[in-house]
Amino acid sequence: MEPQTCPGTYYHPLNWLWVGAAVLVGIGAFLYWALGFYLVEALLGTSKVQVEWGRDSRVTKFVQKHCKSLVCGRYRSTPLLCSPHLQTVYLVIDPFQPSIKYRREVVIQRDGGSVGLDWAGPDAPKTPTIVIVPGLTSDSDTGYINYAVAALTKKGWRSVVINHRGLGGVSLTSDATHNAGWTTDIREVIAVVKSRFPAAPLGLLGDSLGANMVIKYLGEEGDKTPVKGAVTIGSPYDMLIVDRFMNRSPIQKVWNFLMTGGLKEYAEKNREPFGKVVDRAYLMASKTVHEFDDRITRVIGKYETVDTYYRKSSCAPYVTSVRAPLLAMSALDDPICTRETIPWDECRLNPNVVLATAARGGHLAVYEGWLPTRLWWTKPCEEFLGAIFKEGI
């Protein structure tokens, strides 16, 4: 007996094409949402900047007068990079980033540790000098550092980038390494710069983990700091919240994995001194930043637990103690240092702090213009520090 077929069970190939197209559209829509794409907004040039400041404070009036890039409240986020993840990835591989020629100097700190100071710009006695503190495993050859130094050099200023212990070709010569709350090296480098150029006005610029270190340093020093003004971009503010956020969703876990890889490279470069603290195989088996920090960072820093390290190293509790004028910038779609960490109320409470948040830009990127050739945040940095150096607050 021949098999029976029911009417209507045959599907024309065109029907399958429509089904396939619908599936692809659905997948595309999901990825568009999951990866935070904003193509229409980027094409229209409607990305916003939100500015928070204390009412009637001198810093508020100063920013309203001098920082046009903040007051205008808008910028054009680069359409080709209309996702926070694309922006962040592109910043790492950016082929158009400026090339900087540095003058390297290795400075031995009081405890015997070594930091590499990379100098750029003029060497005149009264030239404004900006000390730059990079992020977790970054050095002076990192893209966002090069963009910042290029902008500052164009203004005729002097930059000095701190290459953290064990990074940027600097040997690890002490038991201590840098961490999120490590402000000792900033303090000692500033002392070196001021002793060498006592007449030069001094600024601070911190990026990512370096931003956390800068704010914590300013809060610790209060009125005692010789810094005339400071700028930070992409600070984590609360390390504990960042840690939880980085383990929350699949895309954040990808970033966690990549950051852990960077930490492992750092450990591999310093395998001999690190090997005296922890078994290498155990350390290299770390799958998350939390595990890496638990196995070595908190041990070297002498913290009881990794959560204790995160709590005590976070800069958020120090925001209200900052006395130098501070412009703190973040992107609200930062896929690493989540907006959840931003201490909005503390920033509003301190009349010395201006908090500027860009709607788009990822982590440290915030590319502006039709083509990805410049970072938006370098402009308010120039305006803020430039006005301070020229007029003071």
PEPE-V778529 format. One record per pair of residues at least 12 apart in sequence whose ideal C-beta (glycine too) atoms are under 10 Angstrom apart, sorted by the first residue. I is the first residue (numbers start at 1). GAP is how many residues later the second one is. Records with the same first field share a line. If there is no record, write none. Layout:
BEGIN
I->GAP  GAP
END
This chain:
BEGIN
31->52
32->50  51
34->49  51  215  216  217
35->47  48  49  50  51  216  300
36->46  47  48  49  50  51  215  297  299  324  326
37->45  46  47  48  49
38->39  41  44  45  46  295  321  322
39->40  41  43  44
40->39  42
41->35  36  38  41  318  319
42->34  35  36  37  38  39  40  41  318  325  328
43->33  34  36  39  327
44->32  35
45->29  30  31  32  34  323  324  325
46->28  29  30  31  313  314
47->26  27  28  29  30  31  35  284  286  311  312  313  314  319  321  329
48->25  26  27  29  284  309  310  311  312
49->20  21  22  23  24  25  26  280  307  308  309  310  317  327  328  331
50->20  23  282  305  306  307  308  309
51->12  13  16  19  20  22  276  278  303  304  305  306  329
52->276  290  292  293  295  296  301  302  303  304  305
53->17  274  294  295  297  298  299  300  301  302  303
54->293  294  295  296  297  298  299  300
55->293  296
56->295
57->268  293  294  295  296  297  336
58->267  293  294  335
59->170  265  266  267  268  291  292  293  294  295  325  329  334
60->291  293  294
61->332
62->167  263  292  322  325  326  329  330  331
63->262  264  291  293  317  320  321  324  330
64->290
65->322  326
66->314  317  318  320  321  322  324  325  327
67->260  287  289  312  313  314  315  316  317  319  320
68->311  312  315
69->287  299  307  308  309  310  311  312  313  314  315
70->257  259  284  286  288  309  310  313  314
71->309  312
73->283
74->285
75->283  284  285  286  291  292  293  294  301  302  304  305
76->284  291  292  293  294  300
77->254  256  281  282  283  284  285  288  289  290  291  292  299
78->12  282  283  287  288  289  290  291  292  293  294  295  296  297  298
79->288  290  291  292  293
80->287  289  290  291  292
81->279  280  281  284  285  286  290  291
82->278  285
83->250  252  277  279
84->167  247  248  249  250  251  252  276  277  278  279  281  282
85->166  169  170  248  250  277  278
86->276  279  281  286
87->244  246  247  248  273  274  275  276  277  278  279  280  285  288
88->146  167  170  243  245  246  247  248  273  274  275  276  277
89->166  169  246  273  274  276
90->53  272  275  277  282
91->51  52  53  56  270  271  272  273  274  275  276  281  284
92->50  51  52  166  272  273
93->50
94->49  50  52  53  271  273  278  279  281
95->48  277
96->47  51  275  276  277  278
97->44  45  46  47  48  49  50  53  275  276  278
98->45  47  48  49  50  51  52  53  55  56  275  276
99->42  47  51
100->18  20  21  40  41  45  46  47  48  49  50  53  59  61
101->17  19  52
102->14  15  16  17  18  19  38  39  44  47  57  58  59  61  66
103->14  15  16  17  18  20  57
104->12  13  14  15  36  57  59  64  65  66
105->12  13  14  55  87
106->57  63  64  65  67
107->55  63  78  81  82  85
108->65  66  80
109->56  64  65  67  75  76  78  79  80  83
110->64  74  78
111->62  63  64  65  73  74  77
112->61  62  63  64
113->51  52  53  57  58  59  60  61  62  63  64  65  71  72  75
114->49  50  51  52  56  57  58  59  60  71
115->47  48  49  50  51  52  53  55  58  63  69  70  71  73  74  77
116->23  24  45  46  47  48  49  51  52  53  54  55
117->14  23  43  44  45  46  53  72  75  76
118->14  21  22  23  27  31  41  42  43  44  45  50  51
119->21  30  39  40  41  42  74
120->12  20  26  29  30  32  33  37  38  39  40  41
121->28  31  32  33  34  35  36  37  38  39
122->31  34  35  36
123->35  73  74
124->32  34  73  75  76
125->71  72  73  74  75
126->71  72  73  74  75
127->29  30  31  70  72  73  74  262
128->24  27  28  29  30  31  69  72  73  74  75  100  101  257  258  260  261  262
129->23  28  29  30  31  61  64  65  67  68  71  72  73  74  75  260
130->18  19  22  23  25  27  28  29  30  31  63  71  72  73  74  75  97  99  100  101  251  255  259
131->27  28  29  30  31  55  58  59  61  62  71  72  73  74  75  83  96  99
132->12  13  16  17  20  27  28  29  30  71  72  73  74  75  78  82  99
133->12  28  29  31  45  50  52  53  56  71  72  73  74  75  76  77  78  79  80  81  84  97  99
134->14  27  28  29  30  33  34  44  71  72  73  74  75  76  77  79
135->29  71  72  73  74  75  76  77  78  98  99  100  101  127  201  202  228  229
136->28  31  42  43  44  71  72  73  74  76  100  123  126  127  130  153  200
137->27  29  30  31  71  72  122  124  125  126  127  128  129  130  132
138->23  25  26  29  30  69  70  71  72  124  226
139->22  23  24  25  28  29  30  31
140->19  20  21  22  23  27  28  29
141->20  22  27  28
142->19  25  26  65  66  222
143->221  222  232
144->63  64  89  90  219  220  221  222  231  233  234
145->14  16  18  60  62  65  219
146->15
147->217  218  220  226  227  228  230  231
148->13  57  59  83  85  216  227  229  230  233  234
149->12  56  229
150->224  225  228
151->223  224  226  227  228  230  231
152->51  53  226  229  230  233  234
154->224  228
155->226  227  230  231  234
156->230
157->43  44  46  225  228  229  232
158->35  39  42
159->44  46
160->29  30  32  33  36  37
161->44  49
162->16  23  24  26  27  28  44  48  51
164->13  14  15  18  21  45  46  49  102
165->12  13  17  20  105  108
166->12  100  101  103  104  107  108
167->98  99  102  103
169->100
170->99  100
171->98  99  101  102
172->94  97  98  100  101  102
173->100
174->99
175->98  101  102  125
176->124  125  126
177->89  93  96  97  100  119  120  123  124
178->31  32  35  119  122  123
179->30  33  34  60  114  118  119  121  122  124  130  134
180->28  29  30  32  33  36  56  59  62  113  117  121  129  130  132  133  134  135
181->28  31  32  35  36  39  58  120  122  128  129  130  131  132  133  134  137
182->27  30  31  34  35  119  131
183->29  30  31  32  33  34  35  36  37  38  130  132  135
184->29  33
185->28  32
186->18  20  24  27  28  30  31  32  34  35  39  41
187->30  33  34  38
190->12  14  27  31  35  36  37
191->35
193->33
194->32  33
198->28
200->28  189
201->25  26  27  28  184  187  188  189  191
202->23  24  25  26  27  28  122  187
203->24  25  26  27  28  121  122  178  181  182  183  185  186
204->13  14  21  23  24  25  26  27  28  120  122  181
205->24  25  26  27  28  122  173  176  180
206->12  24  25  26  27  28  29  109  120  122
207->24  25  26  27  28  156  157  170
208->24  25  26  27  28  126  128  129  155  156
209->25  26  27  30  33  104  106  128
210->22  23  24  25
211->19  20  21  22  23  24  25  26  104  117  118  119  126  153
212->20  22  23  24  25  26  27  30  101  102  103  104  106  125  129
213->19  22  100  102
214->13  16  17  18  21  101  108  112  114
215->15  17  20  22  99  100  101  103  104  106  107  111  113  128  138
216->19  96  97  98  99  100  101  102  103  105  106
217->13  98  101  105  107
218->12  14  97  100  101  103  104  105  106  107  108  134  135
219->96  97  98  99  100  101  102  103  104  105  107  131
220->95  98  101  102
221->97  100  101  102  103
222->96  99  100  101  102
223->98  100  101
224->99
225->97  98  99
226->98
227->96  97  98  99  161
228->96  97  157  160  161  164  165
229->95  96  97  98  123  155  156  157  158  159  160  163  164
230->92  94  95  96  97  98  122  123  154  155  158
231->94  95  96  97  98  123  125  146  147  149  150  151  153  154  157
232->83  94  95  96  97  98  123  145  149
233->94  95  96  97  98  101  104  123  125  128  130  131  132  133  142  144  145  147  148
234->94  95  96  97  100  102  103  127  128  129  130  131  132  143
235->79  80  81  84  93  94  95  99  102  106  107  108
236->74  77  78  79  80  94  98  100  101  102  105  106  127
237->77  78  79  80  81  82  91  93  100  101  102  103  104  105  106  109  110
238->72  73  75  76  77  78  79  99  100  102  103  104  105
239->50  54  67  68  70  71  72  73  74  75  76  77  98  102
240->66  67  68  69  70  71  73  74  76  101
241->69  73  75  96  97  99  100  101
242->47  68  72  92  94  95  96  98  99
243->13  45  46  47  50  63  64  66  67
244->46  66  94  96
245->89  90  91  92  93  94  95  96
246->13  14  42  43  44  89  90  91  92
247->41  42  43
248->90
249->86
251->84
252->83  84  86
253->34  35
254->81
255->34  80  81  108
256->31  32  33  34  35  80
257->30  31  32
258->31  78
259->29  30  33  77
260->26  27  28  29  30  31  32  33
261->25
262->27  30
263->20  21  23  25  26  28  29  30  33  34
264->19  20  21  22  28
266->26
267->13  16  17  19  25  28  29
268->12  15  16
271->12  13
273->27
274->21  22  26
277->18  19  22  23
278->17  18  21  22
279->16
282->13  14
283->12  13
289->17
290->16  17  20
291->15
292->14
293->13  14  16  17  20
294->12  13  15
297->12  13  16
298->12  14  15
301->12
314->27  29
315->13  26  28
316->25  26  27  30  31
317->26  29
318->25  28
319->23  24  26  27  28  30  31  33  34  36
320->23  25  26  27  29  30  32  33
321->25  29  31
322->24  25  28  30  31
323->27  28  29  30
324->28  29  64  69
325->26  27  28  29  59  60  62  63  67  68
326->21  24  26  27  28  29  58
327->26  27  28  29  50  53  54  56  57  58  61
328->14  15  19  25  26  27  28  29
329->25  26  27  28  29  32  35  37  47  48  51  52  55
330->12  25  26  27  28  31  33  34  36  47
331->26  27  28  29  30  31  32  33  34  35  45  46
332->25  26  27  28  29
333->24  25  26  27  28  29  30  33
334->23  24  26  27  28  29  30  31  32
335->27  28
336->26  27  28
337->26  27
339->18
342->13  15
343->12
344->13
352->41
354->26  30
356->21  24  28
358->18  19  22
360->16
361->14  15  16
364->13
365->12
366->12
END
